[in-house]
Amino acid sequence: MEIKQVSLNFDSKFENVEKINDEFTKVKIRVQGVGKNRNMSYMSKENIEKNLSTLPYCPVVGHLIEKEDGTAYMGGHDEELILTEKGIKFKSLTVPFGVVCKDSFDWEDVQEYGETVTYLTTEAFLWTKRYDSILDSIYSKDVWFGQSMELSVSQYRPYEDDSNYTELLDWNYSALCLLGKSDNKNSEEHTEP
């Protein structure tokens, strides 16, 4: 079976923001929900646990965009389309801002749209000295921002209980991606999860 690249998007929130030193800030990230996802994939807790060994040291990426006034906002899984003599080429505009910590995984129940959803959580270090506007562009105790992940999926099948969904069985975590969020969904600063 060929490897398929997949992005899973959802609203998330940094918690437990803690300055480690002048270079790094540690944050808690909700990685993914267990069960049905908005991109029509299904991931069981058993399969998440089976593939969890590929998440340590996974990069935390994003596309930090600076506006003319000097303030920054977070884009998404942004790519640049380049036309060449040989055809079309895609260039990633995301850069790594941090890394997932090893052995920092946990499970947390979250109320979401009137239902309890179990989330995989982890801690990550963000390089806030070099990217000093990253927290201002995505973090607020009151505002949820978009967050997603990128997977390299090697095994999947139609989900037996609901054929509208694809059950992911085997994958590697490629990256966690920060997405922009704005109360105004028509704003350039809003990346819809």
N, CA and C of each residue as an Amber inpcrd file, in Angstrom:
protein
   579
   0.8510000  -1.1780000   0.0000000   0.0000000   0.0000000   0.0000000
   0.8920000   1.2360000   0.0000000   0.5920000   2.1970000  -0.8480000
   1.4210000   3.3970000  -0.9230000   1.2140000   4.2800000   0.3010000
   2.2420000   5.0350000   0.6470000   2.1620000   5.9470000   1.7900000
   1.3750000   7.1780000   1.3840000   0.4540000   7.5720000   2.2310000
  -0.4320000   8.7010000   1.9640000  -0.1630000   9.7850000   2.9990000
   0.0380000  11.0380000   2.5410000   0.2230000  12.1690000   3.4420000
  -1.1540000  12.6690000   3.8690000  -1.3470000  12.8760000   5.1570000
  -2.6270000  13.2910000   5.7000000  -2.4140000  14.4250000   6.6870000
  -3.3120000  15.4090000   6.6740000  -3.3210000  16.4580000   7.6910000
  -4.6220000  16.3580000   8.4610000  -4.5420000  16.4110000   9.7720000
  -5.7210000  16.4140000  10.6340000  -5.8080000  17.7740000  11.2860000
  -6.9260000  18.4590000  11.1590000  -7.0730000  19.8190000  11.6750000
  -8.1510000  19.8830000  12.7440000  -7.9300000  20.7090000  13.7570000
  -8.9130000  20.9150000  14.8090000  -8.5090000  22.1340000  15.6060000
  -9.4610000  22.6600000  16.3950000  -9.1320000  23.7650000  17.2930000
  -8.4020000  23.1940000  18.4960000  -7.4090000  23.8980000  18.9420000
  -6.6230000  23.4450000  20.0710000  -6.2360000  24.6580000  20.9010000
  -5.4000000  24.4280000  21.8710000  -5.0020000  25.5310000  22.7380000
  -3.7290000  25.1400000  23.4600000  -2.7610000  26.0580000  23.5010000
  -1.5990000  25.8330000  24.3400000  -2.0250000  25.9870000  25.7870000
  -1.5030000  25.1480000  26.6290000  -1.7340000  25.2750000  28.0640000
  -0.3920000  25.1050000  28.7570000  -0.3590000  25.4590000  30.0150000
   0.8380000  25.3050000  30.8400000   2.0640000  25.9320000  30.1640000
   1.9050000  27.1560000  29.6890000   3.0280000  27.8520000  29.0700000
   4.0300000  28.1980000  30.1650000   5.2580000  27.7090000  30.0040000
   6.2830000  27.8930000  31.0340000   7.6090000  28.2550000  30.3760000
   8.1560000  29.4060000  30.7270000   9.4640000  29.8070000  30.2090000
  10.5200000  28.9160000  30.8590000  11.2820000  28.2140000  30.0400000
  12.3210000  27.3150000  30.5440000  13.6190000  28.0770000  30.7800000
  13.9940000  28.9010000  29.7990000  15.1800000  29.7590000  29.8990000
  15.0070000  30.8870000  28.8840000  16.0470000  31.6480000  28.6130000
  15.9310000  32.7730000  27.6830000  15.6580000  32.3290000  26.2490000
  15.8790000  31.0600000  25.9380000  15.7190000  30.5600000  24.5680000
  14.3910000  29.8410000  24.3250000  13.9230000  29.0580000  25.3120000
  12.8220000  28.1270000  25.0650000  11.6620000  28.2860000  26.0340000
  10.4690000  27.9870000  25.5200000   9.2430000  27.9640000  26.3120000
   8.6070000  26.5910000  26.1410000   8.2130000  25.9910000  27.2600000
   7.5510000  24.6850000  27.2130000   6.0470000  24.9120000  27.2050000
   5.3420000  24.1690000  26.3320000   3.8870000  24.2700000  26.2410000
   3.2860000  22.8730000  26.2030000   2.0300000  22.7900000  26.6070000
   1.2660000  21.5580000  26.4750000   0.3830000  21.7120000  25.2460000
   0.3590000  20.6900000  24.3940000  -0.4240000  20.7210000  23.1600000
  -1.3730000  19.5350000  23.1270000  -2.6010000  19.7760000  22.7370000
  -3.5270000  18.6810000  22.4410000  -3.2330000  18.2260000  21.0220000
  -2.7240000  17.0300000  20.8790000  -2.2590000  16.5230000  19.5890000
  -3.4210000  16.1150000  18.7080000  -4.3260000  15.2790000  19.2390000
  -5.4090000  14.7440000  18.4200000  -6.4870000  14.1320000  19.2970000
  -7.6830000  14.1130000  18.7560000  -8.7820000  13.4370000  19.4150000
  -8.8250000  11.9740000  19.0200000  -9.3950000  11.1730000  19.8950000
  -9.5840000   9.7530000  19.6120000 -10.9290000   9.5870000  18.9160000
 -10.9630000   8.7870000  17.8600000 -12.2250000   8.4910000  17.1740000
 -12.3260000   9.2030000  15.8440000 -13.5400000   9.7010000  15.5490000
 -13.8080000  10.3550000  14.2700000 -13.2350000  11.7670000  14.2610000
 -12.6200000  12.1320000  13.1360000 -12.0210000  13.4500000  12.9670000
 -12.7200000  14.2040000  11.8450000 -12.5520000  15.5220000  11.8290000
 -13.2320000  16.3870000  10.8650000 -12.8130000  16.1510000   9.4210000
 -11.6540000  15.5450000   9.2130000 -11.2280000  15.2730000   7.8410000
 -11.7060000  13.8940000   7.3710000 -12.6680000  13.3440000   8.1040000
 -13.2980000  12.0620000   7.7790000 -12.3620000  10.8640000   7.9910000
 -11.4290000  11.0090000   8.9140000 -10.6030000   9.8750000   9.3100000
 -11.0680000   9.3960000  10.6770000 -10.7470000   8.1490000  10.9900000
 -11.0430000   7.5660000  12.2920000  -9.7370000   6.9880000  12.8260000
  -9.4170000   7.3250000  14.1000000  -8.2060000   6.8150000  14.7310000
  -8.5530000   6.2840000  16.1180000  -8.3770000   4.9850000  16.2980000
  -8.6840000   4.3710000  17.5950000  -7.5650000   4.6650000  18.5830000
  -7.9030000   4.6310000  19.8690000  -6.8900000   4.8360000  20.9150000
  -5.8120000   3.7610000  20.8240000  -6.2240000   2.5340000  20.5150000
  -5.2740000   1.4250000  20.3820000  -4.2510000   1.7080000  19.2730000
  -4.7060000   2.2100000  18.1270000  -3.7700000   2.5030000  17.0340000
  -2.9270000   3.7400000  17.3160000  -3.4910000   4.7200000  18.0070000
  -2.6940000   5.8830000  18.4030000  -1.5520000   5.4250000  19.3090000
  -1.8690000   4.5930000  20.3020000  -0.8270000   4.0930000  21.2110000
   0.2150000   3.2740000  20.4540000  -0.2210000   2.4960000  19.4640000
   0.7010000   1.6650000  18.6840000   1.6940000   2.5310000  17.8920000
   1.2380000   3.6840000  17.4070000   2.0740000   4.5490000  16.5670000
   2.7280000   5.6990000  17.3290000   2.5220000   5.7510000  18.6330000
   3.0090000   6.8470000  19.4630000   4.5400000   6.9570000  19.4800000
   5.2290000   5.8700000  19.2100000   6.7010000   5.8970000  19.2550000
   7.3050000   6.8060000  18.1830000   6.5070000   7.2360000  17.1970000
   7.0400000   8.1260000  16.1490000   6.8180000   9.6050000  16.4720000
   6.1680000   9.9140000  17.5970000   5.8870000  11.3080000  17.9470000
   7.0260000  12.0230000  18.6920000   7.8470000  11.3480000  19.5240000
   8.9220000  12.0680000  20.2030000   9.8530000  12.7640000  19.2110000
  10.2100000  13.9930000  19.5290000  11.1160000  14.8270000  18.7430000
  10.5400000  15.2300000  17.3840000   9.2530000  15.0420000  17.2080000
   8.5730000  15.4890000  15.9920000   8.6150000  17.0230000  15.9650000
   8.8470000  17.6430000  14.8080000   8.8940000  19.1060000  14.7780000
   7.5180000  19.7370000  14.9490000   7.4940000  20.9010000  15.5640000
   6.3050000  21.7460000  15.6410000   6.5440000  22.8520000  14.6250000
   5.7450000  22.8700000  13.5460000   5.9970000  23.7660000  12.4180000
   4.8720000  24.7850000  12.2580000   5.1250000  25.7680000  11.4390000
   4.1150000  26.7570000  11.1020000   4.6910000  27.7560000  10.1220000
   3.8520000  28.6740000   9.6850000   4.2750000  29.7390000   8.7730000
   3.9410000  31.0570000   9.4470000   4.9370000  31.6830000  10.0440000
   4.7670000  32.9530000  10.7250000   4.8420000  34.0660000   9.6810000
   3.7690000  34.8440000   9.5640000   3.6610000  35.8780000   8.5380000
   3.6530000  37.2400000   9.2190000   4.5220000  38.1290000   8.7500000
   4.5840000  39.4750000   9.3220000   3.7890000  40.4410000   8.4590000
   2.9010000  41.2060000   9.1210000   2.1210000  42.2210000   8.4220000
   2.9460000  43.4960000   8.2650000   2.4400000  44.4150000   7.4520000
   3.1550000  45.6690000   7.2000000   3.3980000  46.4660000   8.4770000
   2.4860000  46.3400000   9.4650000   2.6520000  47.1000000  10.7060000
   3.6240000  46.4240000  11.6870000   4.2120000  45.2970000  11.2810000
   5.1950000  44.6110000  12.1100000   4.6280000  43.5310000  13.0000000
   3.3070000  43.4430000  13.1420000   2.7130000  42.3590000  13.9290000
   2.7020000  41.0850000  13.0990000   2.6450000  39.9750000  13.7870000
   2.7180000  38.6840000  13.1070000   1.4660000  37.8670000  13.3540000
   1.1710000  36.9970000  12.4220000   0.1150000  36.0070000  12.6040000
   0.5740000  34.6940000  11.9870000  -0.0560000  33.6190000  12.4100000
   0.3310000  32.2960000  11.9620000  -0.5070000  31.9020000  10.7520000
   0.1430000  31.4090000   9.7240000  -0.5490000  30.8920000   8.5490000
  -0.9730000  29.4560000   8.8010000  -0.6290000  28.5570000   7.9010000
  -1.0050000  27.1570000   8.0490000   0.0250000  26.2460000   7.4110000
  -0.4510000  25.2000000   6.7400000   0.4230000  24.2710000   6.0000000
   0.7570000  24.9400000   4.6640000   1.2640000  26.1530000   4.7100000
   1.4060000  26.9750000   3.5070000   2.5310000  26.4780000   2.6020000
   2.2440000  26.5380000   1.3190000   3.2150000  26.1950000   0.2970000
   3.1920000  27.2570000  -0.7780000   4.3100000  27.4030000  -1.4460000
   4.4140000  28.3280000  -2.5590000   4.4130000  27.5030000  -3.8440000
   3.6330000  27.9230000  -4.8030000   3.5570000  27.2640000  -6.0970000
   4.5620000  27.9410000  -7.0220000   5.5030000  27.1670000  -7.5300000
   6.5500000  27.7140000  -8.3970000   6.4190000  27.0710000  -9.7770000
   6.3070000  27.8950000 -10.7950000   6.2540000  27.4080000 -12.1760000
   7.6700000  27.4120000 -12.7470000   8.1110000  26.2650000 -13.2240000
   9.4360000  26.1450000 -13.8160000   9.3020000  25.6150000 -15.2420000
  10.4090000  25.5630000 -15.9480000  10.3920000  25.0010000 -17.2980000
  10.0150000  23.5320000 -17.2760000  10.2890000  22.8600000 -16.1610000
   9.9900000  21.4330000 -16.0400000   8.5890000  21.1690000 -15.5000000
   7.8690000  22.2080000 -15.1180000   6.5120000  22.0210000 -14.6040000
   6.2820000  22.7910000 -13.3140000   5.4030000  22.2530000 -12.5020000
   5.0060000  22.9000000 -11.2550000   5.7710000  22.2760000 -10.0960000
   6.2400000  23.1320000  -9.1930000   6.9580000  22.6810000  -8.0110000
   6.3100000  23.3350000  -6.7910000   6.1800000  22.5850000  -5.7100000
   5.6570000  23.1180000  -4.4660000   6.8030000  23.2700000  -3.4710000
   6.8700000  24.4380000  -2.8450000   7.8960000  24.7080000  -1.8320000
   7.1930000  24.9980000  -0.5150000   7.5340000  24.2550000   0.5200000
   6.9340000  24.4590000   1.8370000   7.3900000  25.7960000   2.4120000
   6.4520000  26.5340000   3.0070000   6.7660000  27.8010000   3.6640000
   6.8000000  27.6540000   5.1890000   6.4960000  26.4570000   5.6800000
   6.5450000  26.2410000   7.1220000   7.9860000  26.0220000   7.5600000
   8.2530000  26.4220000   8.7860000   9.5650000  26.2000000   9.3910000
   9.3480000  25.5810000  10.7680000  10.3310000  24.8490000  11.2690000
  10.1990000  24.2930000  12.6180000  10.4140000  25.3730000  13.6730000
   9.4550000  25.5020000  14.5760000   9.5370000  26.4440000  15.6860000
   9.8650000  25.7460000  16.9890000   9.7770000  24.4240000  16.9780000
  10.0170000  23.6910000  18.2100000   9.9990000  22.2040000  17.9660000
   9.9330000  21.4620000  19.0570000  10.0050000  20.0080000  18.9870000
   9.1760000  19.3970000  20.1180000   8.5870000  18.2450000  19.8330000
   7.8030000  17.4930000  20.8240000   8.7630000  16.8270000  21.8100000
   8.4450000  16.9220000  23.0870000   9.2630000  16.2970000  24.1350000
   9.0160000  14.7890000  24.1770000  10.0480000  14.0510000  24.4640000
   9.9420000  12.6030000  24.6190000   9.2760000  12.2800000  25.9570000
   8.4810000  11.2150000  25.9750000   7.8680000  10.7000000  27.2030000
   7.0200000  11.7250000  27.9500000   6.3080000  12.5790000  27.1990000
   5.4540000  13.5810000  27.8530000   3.9840000  13.3910000  27.4560000
   3.6130000  12.1870000  27.0610000   2.2760000  11.9410000  26.5380000
   1.2870000  11.6090000  27.6490000   0.0440000  12.0460000  27.4330000
  -1.0150000  11.7910000  28.4030000  -2.3490000  11.8180000  27.6560000
  -3.4120000  11.4820000  28.3460000  -4.7700000  11.5110000  27.7920000
  -5.5980000  12.4790000  28.6170000  -6.4640000  13.2220000  27.9480000
  -7.2950000  14.2190000  28.6260000  -8.6810000  14.2320000  27.9900000
  -9.7170000  14.2330000  28.8240000 -11.0900000  14.3500000  28.3310000
 -11.4620000  15.8240000  28.2300000 -11.9900000  16.2220000  27.0680000
 -12.3290000  17.6070000  26.7690000 -13.7770000  17.6730000  26.3140000
 -14.5090000  18.6770000  26.8030000 -15.8730000  18.9120000  26.3230000
 -15.7920000  19.6780000  25.0100000 -16.3450000  19.0920000  23.9560000
 -16.2660000  19.6820000  22.6300000 -17.5990000  19.4900000  21.9210000
 -18.2540000  20.6010000  21.6010000 -19.5450000  20.5630000  20.8960000
 -20.5520000  19.6650000  21.6230000 -20.5690000  19.7410000  22.9530000
 -21.5410000  18.9980000  23.7420000 -21.1940000  17.5440000  23.9840000
 -20.0340000  17.1080000  23.5560000 -19.6110000  15.7210000  23.7570000
 -18.2480000  15.6890000  24.4520000 -17.9730000  14.5910000  25.1230000
 -16.6630000  14.3930000  25.7240000 -15.7710000  13.6870000  24.7210000
 -14.6290000  14.3130000  24.4130000 -13.6690000  13.7450000  23.4700000
 -12.3580000  13.5270000  24.2150000 -11.7810000  12.3430000  24.0510000
 -10.4840000  12.0510000  24.6480000  -9.4000000  12.5180000  23.6980000
  -8.4600000  13.3270000  24.2220000  -7.3580000  13.8580000  23.4300000
  -6.0320000  13.2980000  23.9120000  -5.1510000  13.0230000  22.9600000
  -3.7510000  12.7650000  23.2530000  -3.0970000  14.1210000  23.4600000
  -2.3510000  14.2810000  24.5490000  -1.6280000  15.5290000  24.8000000
  -0.1360000  15.2430000  24.8830000   0.6390000  16.2780000  24.6750000
   2.0850000  16.1740000  24.8160000   2.6400000  17.5370000  25.2030000
   3.8850000  17.5560000  25.5920000   4.5820000  18.8120000  25.8340000
   5.5630000  19.0350000  24.6890000   5.8050000  20.3120000  24.4050000
   6.7500000  20.6710000  23.3470000   7.5460000  21.8790000  23.8030000
   8.7430000  22.0010000  23.2660000   9.5580000  23.1890000  23.4690000
   9.4640000  24.0520000  22.2190000   9.1590000  25.3440000  22.4000000
   9.1500000  26.3050000  21.3000000  10.3500000  27.2240000  21.4610000
  10.9750000  27.5740000  20.3530000  12.1640000  28.4190000  20.3520000
  11.7190000  29.8720000  20.3140000  11.3020000  30.3650000  21.4580000
  10.7010000  31.6960000  21.5440000  11.7270000  32.8240000  21.5420000
  12.9870000  32.5460000  21.7740000  14.0100000  33.5910000  21.6700000
  14.2110000  33.9710000  20.2040000  14.3610000  32.9750000  19.3550000
  14.5770000  33.2410000  17.9360000  13.2960000  33.7390000  17.2740000
  12.1520000  33.1510000  17.6480000  10.8610000  33.5220000  17.0750000
  10.0400000  34.1930000  18.1700000  10.4430000  35.4120000  18.5360000
   9.8660000  36.0790000  19.6970000   8.4070000  36.4730000  19.5160000
   7.8930000  36.4900000  18.3080000   6.4830000  36.8580000  18.1050000
   5.5680000  35.6440000  18.0030000   6.1070000  34.4370000  18.1500000
   5.2790000  33.2410000  17.9520000   4.1620000  33.1370000  18.9910000
   4.4480000  33.3530000  20.2560000   3.3960000  33.2340000  21.2610000
   2.3370000  34.3160000  21.0770000   2.7510000  35.5370000  20.7730000
   1.7790000  36.6070000  20.5530000   0.8850000  36.3140000  19.3590000
   1.4010000  35.5900000  18.3670000   0.6180000  35.3310000  17.1600000
  -0.4030000  34.2180000  17.3430000  -0.2260000  33.3580000  18.3600000
  -1.1380000  32.2170000  18.5000000  -1.6930000  32.0080000  19.8900000
  -1.0890000  32.5980000  20.9220000  -1.4490000  32.2250000  22.2810000
  -2.2670000  33.2800000  22.9940000  -3.3350000  32.8380000  23.6020000
  -4.1350000  33.6410000  24.5080000  -4.8510000  32.6650000  25.4200000
  -4.9970000  33.0110000  26.6640000  -5.7330000  32.1270000  27.5720000
  -7.1960000  32.0350000  27.1790000  -7.6840000  33.0280000  26.4220000
  -9.1010000  33.0850000  26.0700000  -9.4130000  32.6080000  24.6560000
  -8.4210000  32.5670000  23.7740000  -8.6760000  32.2590000  22.3660000
  -8.0640000  30.9180000  22.0000000  -8.8620000  30.0940000  21.3520000
  -8.3690000  28.8300000  20.8350000  -7.8460000  29.0830000  19.4390000
  -6.7340000  28.5090000  19.0990000  -6.1800000  28.6650000  17.7700000
  -6.2670000  27.3290000  17.0570000  -6.0130000  27.3440000  15.7530000
  -6.0210000  26.1050000  15.0000000  -4.6970000  25.3740000  15.1530000
  -4.7700000  24.0700000  15.2220000  -3.5760000  23.2400000  15.2820000
  -3.8900000  21.9760000  14.5180000  -2.9270000  21.4440000  13.8220000
  -3.1430000  20.1960000  13.1030000  -1.8720000  19.3780000  13.1510000
  -1.9190000  18.2350000  12.5210000  -0.7170000  17.4070000  12.4560000
  -0.6090000  16.8370000  11.0600000   0.6050000  16.4930000  10.7230000
   0.8780000  15.8820000   9.4340000   1.3390000  14.4520000   9.6890000
   0.7460000  13.5190000   8.9570000   1.0480000  12.1050000   9.1170000
   1.4920000  11.5100000   7.7920000   2.3610000  10.5170000   7.8590000
   2.6540000   9.6620000   6.7120000   1.9640000   8.3330000   7.0050000
   0.8590000   8.0960000   6.3260000   0.0180000   6.9290000   6.5970000
   0.4240000   5.7850000   5.6700000   0.7170000   4.6240000   6.2500000
   1.1270000   3.4710000   5.4450000   0.0590000   2.3840000   5.3770000
  -0.9370000   2.4450000   6.2830000  -1.9960000   1.4370000   6.2340000
  -3.3080000   2.0540000   6.6900000  -4.3630000   1.8370000   5.9060000
  -5.6880000   2.3780000   6.2100000  -6.7400000   1.5080000   5.5320000
  -7.9990000   1.6930000   5.9180000  -9.1200000   0.9460000   5.3290000
 -10.3990000   1.7170000   5.5990000 -11.4890000   1.3810000   4.9010000
 -12.7690000   2.0140000   5.2410000 -13.1420000   1.6440000   6.6810000
 -13.6450000   2.6090000   7.4290000 -14.0300000   2.3570000   8.8200000
 -15.2830000   1.4910000   8.8230000 -15.2170000   0.3580000   9.4940000
 -16.2820000  -0.6550000   9.4730000 -17.6300000  -0.1280000   9.9620000
 -17.6310000   0.7510000  10.9890000 -18.8820000   1.2420000  11.5670000
 -19.4930000   2.4110000  10.8050000 -18.7270000   3.0440000   9.9130000
 -19.2380000   4.1880000   9.1510000 -18.3490000   4.3590000   7.9200000
 -18.7940000   3.8760000   6.7820000 -17.9650000   3.8560000   5.5690000
 -17.6660000   5.2530000   5.0220000 -18.2580000   6.3080000   5.6000000
 -17.8900000   7.6680000   5.2110000 -16.5010000   8.0430000   5.7470000
 -15.9980000   7.2580000   6.6990000 -14.7150000   7.5340000   7.3380000
 -13.6640000   6.5180000   6.8950000 -12.4100000   6.9700000   6.9060000
 -11.2750000   6.0970000   6.6410000 -10.5740000   5.8340000   7.9670000
 -10.4130000   4.5640000   8.3040000  -9.7230000   4.2060000   9.5400000
  -8.2250000   4.1480000   9.2720000  -7.4680000   4.9500000   9.9990000
  -6.0140000   4.9380000   9.8840000  -5.4670000   3.8870000  10.8450000
  -4.6270000   2.9940000  10.3230000  -4.1260000   1.8730000  11.1040000
  -2.6530000   2.0150000  11.4700000  -1.8580000   2.4740000  10.5190000
  -0.4220000   2.5590000  10.7450000   0.0910000   3.8480000  10.1260000
   0.8790000   4.6190000  10.8870000   1.3770000   5.9000000  10.4010000
   2.6050000   6.3280000  11.1930000   3.2780000   7.3450000  10.6630000
   4.3330000   8.0710000  11.3610000   3.8760000   9.5040000  11.5110000
   4.1270000  10.0920000  12.6650000   3.8740000  11.5160000  12.8520000
   4.9960000  12.2730000  12.1360000   4.6330000  13.1910000  11.2290000
   5.6330000  13.9730000  10.4930000   5.8600000  15.3330000  11.1400000
   4.7680000  15.9690000  11.6020000   4.8780000  17.2980000  12.2160000
   3.5720000  17.6480000  12.9110000   3.6620000  18.4980000  13.9120000
   2.4970000  19.1810000  14.4550000   2.5520000  20.5780000  13.8580000
   1.4200000  21.0980000  13.3920000   1.4240000  22.3800000  12.6850000
   0.5260000  23.3880000  13.3860000   1.0790000  24.5710000  13.6430000
   0.3230000  25.6750000  14.2290000  -0.4380000  26.3840000  13.1180000
  -1.7010000  26.7220000  13.3800000  -2.5440000  27.4000000  12.3930000
  -3.0300000  28.7220000  12.9660000  -3.2330000  29.7020000  12.1110000
  -3.7300000  31.0010000  12.5480000  -5.1890000  30.9420000  12.9530000
  -5.5860000  31.8320000  13.8450000  -6.9600000  31.8730000  14.3290000
  -7.3780000  33.3120000  14.5330000  -8.5700000  33.6400000  14.0740000
  -9.1140000  34.9730000  14.2550000 -10.6070000  34.8390000  14.4880000
 -11.1620000  35.7390000  15.2930000 -12.6090000  35.7270000  15.4900000
 -13.3350000  36.0100000  14.1780000 -12.6940000  36.7610000  13.2800000
 -13.2650000  37.0760000  11.9790000 -12.8090000  36.0100000  10.9820000
 -13.7170000  35.0960000  10.6160000 -13.3430000  33.9880000   9.7380000
 -12.9790000  34.4440000   8.3350000 -13.2840000  35.7030000   7.9680000
 -12.9090000  36.2280000   6.6510000 -11.5540000  36.9140000   6.6880000
 -10.9290000  36.9870000   7.8430000  -9.6360000  37.6560000   8.0070000
  -8.5230000  36.8020000   7.3930000  -7.5070000  37.4570000   6.8500000
  -6.3370000  36.7510000   6.3410000  -5.6200000  36.0100000   7.4540000
  -5.8760000  36.3870000   8.7010000  -5.2140000  35.7530000   9.8390000
  -5.8850000  34.4560000  10.2770000  -6.9810000  34.0770000   9.6430000
  -7.7340000  32.9030000  10.0570000  -7.4530000  31.7420000   9.1100000
  -6.9570000  30.6430000   9.6560000  -6.7720000  29.4010000   8.9020000
  -7.7750000  28.4130000   9.4530000  -8.7290000  28.0450000   8.6390000
  -9.8170000  27.1730000   9.1060000  -9.3010000  25.7690000   9.3310000
  -9.5300000  25.2230000  10.5460000  -9.1350000  23.8270000  10.7930000
 -10.0550000  22.8600000  10.0670000
